[in-house]
Amino acid sequence: MRSLFGWAAAAGLSALVFVGESRAVQVLVNGTLEEAVSPTGWTLTQNITGQPSLPSVAVEQIDAANDPADLGSGPTPLGLFIKPFAGNVGAYEGQNYRTNVSLQQTVNGFAGRTYTFIGNARFAGDGDPMTNEGYSGGVATLDVASPSGAIASPTVTKFQLEFLDVNNAVLGAPTMIDLRAAGQMNDSTWMSHTLSALAPTNTRRVRVSAIATDMIANTADQNLYWDNFSLKDSASTAERLANANLNILGPPNGFQLTGPAGYEPFSNHTPGGQRGLWIRAFEGGNFEMSQTVAALPGAEYDFSVWSLWETGYSGGLDPDGTPTTISVTFLDSSATVIGSPTVLKLAGTGGAGQQNDTTWRQFAIENAIAPANAASVKIAVAAQNMFNSLLNPQSAFFDDFSLIQTSAAVAGDYNGNGTVGPEDYTLWASKLGQPVATAGLSNLNPAKADTVIDASDYTYWRDRTGGPAAAAAVPEPMTICLALLAMIAGSSLRRGKR
């Protein structure tokens, strides 16, 4: 005799998995915005030495980190501001962790060409070689007043050039330069560093990196800055890197971004967090930040976000000219919008009540139901026609995005675990003949008129286990009952022969 789980597998029942009514799932990636931001075209990695489970937020892409020699493109030239003390502030106050940062980009490469990689760096400090203040990567020994005391600095800062084969394996030894050994000092002066190497046979890609390892808190002005990278080869004068000057802002991991924005500690709302989203309304124009995730047809979605507006933010002064909204949009498998988005205006006429009073408030769109043909759901925060109000301060901040998916009830899921499968059959069989009111079965046929668990409940379950082919493999109730009676009778006969 085939076991219950055996015939269920044959019928394809093991693949029937649904999310149940009682399950609420957070489906956004990086809703707190704490995960690292990568400049467009680059891969930025941050972590804490020896603490792989802890997030590190040691990098900001901001205008104050721009190399002055870079005229840049767009309204705001940017660079990377790197905080070696990030393991000893905020949520890590007093922990004195060491942090690591790696900025990388990989492009197609060709054997036999000479590649030249250039990068600019600045080590903050007072420029006095007789002191040990400033960036931990710019001194041999940390200052005696640092959290670690006068120990040998563990920090290494380097630029690196590598050649990769078709399988992305490194060919030969990387070409690298230690910036401190190359003469970079803690004098707050930009310095350019150059690496050149011939691409060996089998080269298919070229990878460039800026790396700082085991950064640690020191004393005084101690920041690290990177900007204005370049990669060229001997066959052309064309720039091979995307966003080489780091002027194109990258969004928080998981999100897409257009418009003037930044990520700063003063934008944070998350308890124990280190950053949030800063909307620079004074630069004018439009802004949107969004994330799109897979949707479950029939499921309900609750989208919420926290926001604070400063006294001069244009969205609160002229809400009809600068509408600031949150929205939920469903899309089909071809990314076409289904119906009309659900939009909540945060202030002004018909708005949700946000004010320019520097108070964090939470706003939400609830019970948005995914249509039958929904393949994904997009959440967004947006502002249109922002302007410089001349009433400082005039920014808006957003943080702690959340999208909770709560699925609809699953017909035939008698034990309410979100899955229509063999366990529901087992429950039905164990409750056969019992009153509906006390049997404890969930998601019964809403049209059921009788008051006991019977064969109609079996049929209701069977019809939701994969269609005719699957149903053919399922025992009929009468067959099951006869089999049970035969088993009982056989058991009695065996007992009588002892």
C-alpha positions as CSV (number, residue, x, y, z in Angstrom):
1,M,0.0,0.0,0.0
2,R,1.3,3.4,-0.9
3,S,1.8,5.7,2.1
4,L,-0.1,9.0,2.5
5,F,3.0,11.0,1.7
6,G,3.8,8.7,-1.2
7,W,0.6,9.3,-3.0
8,A,0.7,12.9,-2.2
9,A,4.1,13.3,-3.8
10,A,2.9,11.3,-6.9
11,A,0.0,13.7,-7.2
12,G,2.3,16.7,-7.1
13,L,0.9,17.9,-3.7
14,S,4.3,18.7,-2.3
15,A,4.6,21.6,-4.6
16,L,1.4,23.2,-3.5
17,V,2.7,25.9,-1.0
18,F,0.8,29.0,-0.2
19,V,1.2,31.8,2.4
20,G,-1.5,31.5,5.0
21,E,-3.9,34.2,6.3
22,S,-2.1,34.4,9.7
23,R,1.3,35.0,8.1
24,A,2.7,38.5,7.9
25,V,6.0,38.8,6.1
26,Q,8.3,41.8,5.7
27,V,9.1,41.7,2.0
28,L,11.3,44.9,1.6
29,V,15.1,44.7,1.3
30,N,17.0,47.1,3.5
31,G,13.9,49.0,4.7
32,T,15.9,50.7,7.4
33,L,18.4,52.1,4.8
34,E,21.3,50.9,6.9
35,E,23.0,48.8,4.3
36,A,25.9,50.3,2.4
37,V,25.4,52.5,-0.6
38,S,27.5,51.8,-3.7
39,P,28.2,54.7,-6.1
40,T,26.7,53.9,-9.5
41,G,28.9,51.5,-11.5
42,W,30.9,50.4,-8.4
43,T,30.6,47.7,-5.8
44,L,31.1,49.0,-2.2
45,T,31.7,46.5,0.6
46,Q,31.8,47.4,4.3
47,N,32.2,45.1,7.3
48,I,33.6,44.9,10.8
49,T,36.6,42.8,11.4
50,G,35.7,39.6,13.2
51,Q,32.0,40.5,13.4
52,P,30.4,39.2,10.1
53,S,26.8,39.6,11.4
54,L,27.1,43.3,12.3
55,P,26.4,46.0,9.7
56,S,29.0,48.7,9.1
57,V,28.2,52.2,7.9
58,A,31.5,53.8,7.4
59,V,31.0,55.5,4.0
60,E,29.0,58.4,2.6
61,Q,28.9,59.7,-0.9
62,I,28.8,63.5,-0.5
63,D,29.9,66.8,-2.0
64,A,32.3,67.5,0.9
65,A,34.4,64.5,-0.2
66,N,34.9,65.8,-3.7
67,D,38.4,66.4,-4.9
68,P,38.6,70.1,-5.6
69,A,40.3,69.4,-8.9
70,D,37.2,67.6,-10.1
71,L,34.9,70.0,-11.9
72,G,32.5,67.0,-12.1
73,S,29.2,66.6,-14.0
74,G,25.8,67.5,-12.8
75,P,24.8,69.9,-10.1
76,T,26.8,68.4,-7.3
77,P,30.3,66.8,-7.7
78,L,30.7,64.0,-5.2
79,G,33.3,61.8,-3.6
80,L,33.6,59.1,-0.9
81,F,33.9,60.2,2.8
82,I,35.1,57.2,4.8
83,K,35.0,57.2,8.6
84,P,37.6,55.0,10.2
85,F,36.0,55.6,13.6
86,A,32.7,54.1,12.5
87,G,33.3,51.0,14.8
88,N,33.3,53.2,17.9
89,V,30.4,55.6,17.5
90,G,26.6,55.3,17.4
91,A,25.4,51.8,18.1
92,Y,29.1,50.8,18.5
93,E,30.0,53.5,21.1
94,G,32.8,52.1,23.3
95,Q,33.2,48.9,21.2
96,N,36.2,50.1,19.3
97,Y,35.7,47.8,16.4
98,R,37.9,47.8,13.3
99,T,36.2,48.4,10.0
100,N,37.0,47.5,6.4
101,V,35.9,49.2,3.2
102,S,36.4,48.0,-0.4
103,L,35.4,49.9,-3.6
104,Q,35.7,47.8,-6.8
105,Q,34.8,47.9,-10.5
106,T,35.4,45.2,-13.1
107,V,35.5,45.9,-16.9
108,N,36.3,43.9,-20.0
109,G,40.0,43.5,-20.6
110,F,42.4,42.4,-23.4
111,A,45.6,40.5,-23.2
112,G,48.7,42.3,-24.3
113,R,47.5,45.8,-23.4
114,T,49.1,47.9,-20.7
115,Y,46.5,49.2,-18.2
116,T,47.0,52.3,-16.1
117,F,44.9,52.8,-13.0
118,I,44.8,56.2,-11.2
119,G,43.1,57.1,-7.9
120,N,43.1,60.1,-5.6
121,A,43.1,60.0,-1.8
122,R,43.2,62.4,1.1
123,F,44.2,61.5,4.7
124,A,42.9,64.0,7.2
125,G,45.3,65.3,9.8
126,D,47.2,68.3,11.0
127,G,50.2,67.7,8.7
128,D,52.7,67.5,11.6
129,P,54.8,64.3,11.2
130,M,55.8,64.6,14.9
131,T,52.3,63.7,16.1
132,N,50.3,60.5,15.7
133,E,46.9,62.2,15.2
134,G,44.6,61.8,12.2
135,Y,43.7,58.9,9.9
136,S,44.7,55.6,11.4
137,G,46.1,54.5,8.0
138,G,48.4,57.5,7.8
139,V,50.4,56.8,11.0
140,A,52.7,53.9,12.1
141,T,51.5,54.3,15.8
142,L,48.1,55.5,17.0
143,D,48.0,58.5,19.3
144,V,48.3,57.8,23.0
145,A,44.9,59.5,23.5
146,S,43.1,57.1,21.0
147,P,40.7,54.5,22.4
148,S,43.4,51.9,21.7
149,G,46.3,53.8,23.1
150,A,49.7,54.1,21.5
151,I,49.6,50.8,19.6
152,A,50.9,50.0,16.1
153,S,48.3,51.0,13.6
154,P,46.7,47.9,12.0
155,T,45.3,50.0,9.1
156,V,46.4,49.4,5.5
157,T,45.1,51.6,2.7
158,K,45.9,50.5,-0.9
159,F,44.9,50.8,-4.5
160,Q,45.0,47.6,-6.6
161,L,44.9,46.4,-10.2
162,E,44.1,42.8,-11.2
163,F,43.6,40.8,-14.4
164,L,41.0,38.0,-14.5
165,D,40.4,35.1,-16.8
166,V,37.1,33.9,-18.3
167,N,36.2,32.3,-15.0
168,N,37.1,35.4,-13.0
169,A,40.1,33.8,-11.5
170,V,43.0,36.2,-10.8
171,L,45.9,35.9,-13.2
172,G,49.3,36.3,-11.5
173,A,49.8,38.6,-8.5
174,P,47.8,41.8,-8.2
175,T,49.6,45.1,-8.8
176,M,49.1,47.2,-5.7
177,I,50.4,50.3,-3.9
178,D,50.3,51.0,-0.2
179,L,49.3,54.7,0.0
180,R,51.2,55.5,3.2
181,A,54.3,53.8,1.9
182,A,53.9,55.8,-1.3
183,G,54.2,59.1,0.7
184,Q,50.5,59.9,1.5
185,M,50.5,61.8,4.8
186,N,47.9,63.0,7.3
187,D,47.9,66.5,6.0
188,S,44.4,66.8,4.5
189,T,46.0,67.1,1.0
190,W,44.8,65.3,-2.1
191,M,47.4,63.0,-3.6
192,S,47.2,61.0,-6.9
193,H,48.5,57.4,-7.1
194,T,49.2,55.5,-10.3
195,L,49.5,51.8,-11.1
196,S,50.4,50.2,-14.5
197,A,50.6,46.6,-15.6
198,L,50.6,44.5,-18.8
199,A,47.6,42.3,-19.2
200,P,48.8,38.7,-19.4
201,T,47.6,35.9,-21.8
202,N,44.0,34.8,-21.1
203,T,43.0,38.2,-19.7
204,R,39.2,38.7,-20.1
205,R,38.6,41.3,-17.4
206,V,40.3,44.0,-15.4
207,R,39.4,44.8,-11.8
208,V,40.4,47.9,-9.9
209,S,40.0,48.4,-6.2
210,A,40.5,50.9,-3.4
211,I,40.8,49.1,-0.1
212,A,41.1,50.1,3.5
213,T,41.4,47.4,6.1
214,D,41.3,47.4,9.9
215,M,40.5,51.1,10.2
216,I,40.2,52.1,13.8
217,A,39.4,55.2,15.8
218,N,42.4,57.6,16.4
219,T,42.3,61.3,17.5
220,A,41.5,64.7,16.0
221,D,40.4,65.0,12.3
222,Q,40.9,61.5,11.1
223,N,38.8,60.9,7.9
224,L,39.7,59.2,4.7
225,Y,38.6,60.4,1.3
226,W,38.6,58.8,-2.2
227,D,37.7,60.4,-5.5
228,N,38.6,60.7,-9.3
229,F,39.5,57.3,-10.4
230,S,40.6,56.4,-13.9
231,L,41.4,53.3,-15.9
232,K,42.9,53.5,-19.4
233,D,44.7,51.1,-21.7
234,S,47.5,51.4,-24.2
235,A,45.2,50.9,-27.2
236,S,42.9,53.9,-26.5
237,T,42.6,57.2,-24.5
238,A,39.0,56.3,-23.6
239,E,38.0,56.1,-20.0
240,R,37.2,52.5,-19.1
241,L,35.5,53.0,-15.8
242,A,31.8,53.9,-15.3
243,N,31.2,56.9,-13.0
244,A,35.0,57.2,-12.6
245,N,34.7,60.5,-10.7
246,L,32.0,59.1,-8.3
247,N,29.6,61.9,-9.1
248,I,26.6,59.8,-9.7
249,L,24.9,59.0,-6.5
250,G,24.0,55.3,-5.8
251,P,20.8,54.5,-3.9
252,P,20.6,52.4,-0.7
253,N,20.8,48.7,-1.4
254,G,17.5,47.4,-2.8
255,F,16.2,50.8,-3.8
256,Q,16.1,52.9,-7.0
257,L,16.6,56.6,-6.8
258,T,16.2,59.7,-9.0
259,G,16.6,63.3,-7.8
260,P,18.6,65.2,-5.2
261,A,19.2,63.1,-2.1
262,G,21.8,61.9,0.4
263,Y,22.3,59.5,3.3
264,E,23.3,61.0,6.6
265,P,23.4,60.3,10.3
266,F,21.2,63.3,10.9
267,S,18.5,61.7,8.7
268,N,18.3,58.5,10.8
269,H,15.1,57.5,12.6
270,T,15.9,53.8,13.3
271,P,16.6,53.2,17.0
272,G,20.3,52.4,17.1
273,G,20.6,53.1,13.4
274,Q,23.2,55.2,11.7
275,R,21.6,56.8,8.6
276,G,18.4,57.7,6.8
277,L,17.3,59.4,3.6
278,W,17.9,63.2,3.2
279,I,15.9,65.0,0.5
280,R,17.6,68.2,-0.6
281,A,14.6,70.2,-1.7
282,F,16.7,73.4,-2.0
283,E,18.3,71.9,-5.2
284,G,14.8,71.9,-6.8
285,G,13.3,69.4,-9.2
286,N,11.7,66.1,-8.7
287,F,12.6,63.2,-6.4
288,E,11.5,59.5,-6.2
289,M,12.9,56.5,-4.3
290,S,11.3,53.1,-4.9
291,Q,11.7,49.4,-4.5
292,T,9.9,46.7,-6.5
293,V,9.5,43.1,-5.1
294,A,7.6,40.0,-6.1
295,A,3.9,40.1,-5.3
296,L,1.4,37.3,-4.4
297,P,-1.9,37.6,-6.2
298,G,-4.7,38.0,-3.6
299,A,-2.3,39.0,-0.8
300,E,-2.8,42.2,1.1
301,Y,0.1,44.7,1.5
302,D,0.6,47.4,4.1
303,F,3.3,50.0,3.2
304,S,4.6,52.5,5.8
305,V,7.4,55.0,6.2
306,W,8.6,57.5,8.8
307,S,9.2,61.1,7.8
308,L,10.3,64.4,9.3
309,W,10.1,67.8,7.6
310,E,12.1,70.9,8.5
311,T,10.5,74.3,8.9
312,G,11.4,75.5,5.4
313,Y,10.6,72.3,3.4
314,S,8.7,73.3,0.3
315,G,6.3,70.4,0.6
316,G,4.9,71.9,3.7
317,L,4.9,75.5,2.7
318,D,3.3,75.1,-0.7
319,P,1.9,71.6,-0.7
320,D,-0.2,72.0,-3.8
321,G,2.9,73.0,-5.8
322,T,5.2,70.5,-4.2
323,P,3.2,67.4,-3.5
324,T,5.0,64.8,-1.4
325,T,3.5,61.3,-1.6
326,I,3.9,57.6,-0.8
327,S,2.4,55.0,-3.2
328,V,1.8,51.4,-3.8
329,T,1.6,50.1,-7.4
330,F,1.0,46.6,-8.8
331,L,2.6,45.4,-12.0
332,D,2.1,42.3,-14.2
333,S,4.7,40.0,-15.5
334,S,5.7,42.4,-18.3
335,A,6.1,45.2,-15.7
336,T,3.0,47.0,-16.9
337,V,1.1,48.9,-14.2
338,I,-2.2,47.2,-13.3
339,G,-5.0,49.7,-12.6
340,S,-4.2,52.9,-10.8
341,P,-1.6,53.2,-8.0
342,T,-2.7,53.8,-4.5
343,V,-1.3,57.2,-3.5
344,L,-1.2,59.0,-0.2
345,K,-0.5,62.7,-0.1
346,L,1.4,63.6,3.1
347,A,0.5,67.2,3.5
348,G,-1.8,70.0,2.2
349,T,-5.4,69.8,1.0
350,G,-6.5,66.2,1.5
351,G,-3.2,65.3,3.0
352,A,-2.3,62.9,5.8
353,G,-1.2,65.6,8.2
354,Q,2.5,66.0,8.0
355,Q,3.8,69.4,9.0
356,N,7.0,71.4,8.9
357,D,7.6,71.0,12.6
358,T,10.7,68.7,12.8
359,T,8.6,65.8,14.2
360,W,8.9,62.2,13.0
361,R,5.5,60.8,11.9
362,Q,4.6,57.4,10.4
363,F,2.4,57.3,7.4
364,A,0.8,54.1,5.8
365,I,-1.1,52.7,3.0
366,E,-3.0,49.6,4.2
367,N,-4.9,46.7,2.8
368,A,-3.7,47.1,-0.8
369,I,-4.8,43.9,-2.5
370,A,-2.7,42.4,-5.3
371,P,-4.8,41.7,-8.4
372,A,-5.0,38.2,-9.8
373,N,-2.4,38.9,-12.5
374,A,0.0,40.8,-10.2
375,A,3.7,39.7,-10.5
376,S,5.3,42.5,-8.5
377,V,4.5,45.4,-6.2
378,K,6.3,48.8,-6.2
379,I,6.4,51.1,-3.3
380,A,7.7,54.7,-3.6
381,V,8.1,58.0,-1.9
382,A,8.2,61.0,-4.2
383,A,8.1,64.8,-4.4
384,Q,7.3,66.9,-7.4
385,N,8.5,70.5,-8.2
386,M,10.6,71.1,-5.1
387,F,12.1,74.5,-4.8
388,N,14.4,76.6,-2.6
389,S,12.1,78.3,-0.1
390,L,15.0,80.5,1.3
391,L,13.7,79.5,4.8
392,N,16.4,77.4,6.3
393,P,16.5,74.7,7.3
394,Q,14.4,73.2,4.4
395,S,15.1,69.5,4.0
396,A,12.8,66.4,4.4
397,F,13.9,63.1,5.9
398,F,12.6,59.6,5.4
399,D,13.5,56.3,7.1
400,D,12.3,52.9,8.2
401,F,10.4,51.8,5.1
402,S,8.2,48.7,5.6
403,L,6.1,46.5,3.3
404,I,4.2,43.8,5.1
405,Q,2.6,41.0,3.0
406,T,-0.4,39.3,4.5
407,S,-2.0,36.7,2.3
408,A,-5.6,35.9,1.9
409,A,-7.1,32.6,3.3
410,V,-6.3,29.5,1.4
411,A,-9.3,27.4,0.6
412,G,-8.9,23.8,1.8
413,D,-6.0,24.6,4.2
414,Y,-7.8,22.9,7.1
415,N,-5.0,23.2,9.6
416,G,-4.4,26.9,8.8
417,N,-0.6,26.6,8.2
418,G,-0.7,28.2,4.8
419,T,-0.2,25.0,2.8
420,V,-2.8,22.8,1.0
421,G,-1.4,19.4,1.3
422,P,-1.5,15.9,2.9
423,E,-1.6,17.2,6.4
424,D,-5.0,18.8,5.7
425,Y,-6.3,15.4,4.5
426,T,-4.9,13.8,7.7
427,L,-6.8,16.4,9.8
428,W,-10.0,15.9,7.8
429,A,-9.8,12.1,8.3
430,S,-9.3,12.5,12.0
431,K,-12.3,14.8,12.4
432,L,-14.7,12.8,10.1
433,G,-18.2,12.8,11.6
434,Q,-17.4,15.5,14.2
435,P,-19.5,18.7,14.6
436,V,-18.1,21.6,12.5
437,A,-18.3,23.9,15.6
438,T,-15.8,21.8,17.6
439,A,-13.7,20.1,14.9
440,G,-11.3,23.0,14.6
441,L,-10.9,22.9,10.8
442,S,-10.0,26.2,9.1
443,N,-10.9,27.5,5.6
444,L,-13.9,25.2,5.0
445,N,-16.2,25.6,2.0
446,P,-18.0,28.9,2.7
447,A,-21.2,27.4,1.1
448,K,-21.2,24.4,3.4
449,A,-24.7,23.8,4.7
450,D,-24.3,20.7,6.9
451,T,-23.1,20.8,10.5
452,V,-20.6,17.9,10.6
453,I,-17.3,17.1,8.9
454,D,-18.2,14.8,6.0
455,A,-17.3,13.6,2.5
456,S,-18.1,17.0,1.0
457,D,-15.2,18.5,3.0
458,Y,-12.9,15.9,1.5
459,T,-14.1,16.8,-2.0
460,Y,-13.5,20.5,-1.2
461,W,-9.9,19.7,-0.2
462,R,-9.3,17.3,-3.1
463,D,-10.4,19.8,-5.7
464,R,-7.7,22.2,-4.5
465,T,-4.8,19.8,-4.7
466,G,-3.8,20.1,-8.3
467,G,-6.8,19.4,-10.5
468,P,-8.1,16.2,-12.1
469,A,-4.7,14.5,-12.4
470,A,-3.9,15.0,-8.8
471,A,-7.4,14.1,-7.7
472,A,-7.2,10.8,-9.5
473,A,-4.4,9.8,-7.2
474,V,-6.4,10.6,-4.0
475,P,-8.4,7.8,-2.3
476,E,-12.1,8.4,-2.3
477,P,-13.7,8.7,1.2
478,M,-15.7,5.4,0.9
479,T,-12.5,3.5,-0.1
480,I,-10.7,5.0,2.9
481,C,-13.5,4.1,5.3
482,L,-13.7,0.5,4.0
483,A,-9.9,0.2,4.3
484,L,-10.1,1.4,7.9
485,L,-12.8,-1.1,8.7
486,A,-10.8,-3.9,7.1
487,M,-7.8,-2.9,9.2
488,I,-9.8,-2.9,12.4
489,A,-11.4,-6.3,11.6
490,G,-8.0,-7.8,10.7
491,S,-6.6,-6.5,14.0
492,S,-9.4,-8.1,15.9
493,L,-8.9,-11.5,14.2
494,R,-5.2,-11.4,15.0
495,R,-5.8,-10.7,18.6
496,G,-8.3,-13.7,18.7
497,K,-5.7,-16.1,17.4
498,R,-3.1,-15.4,20.1
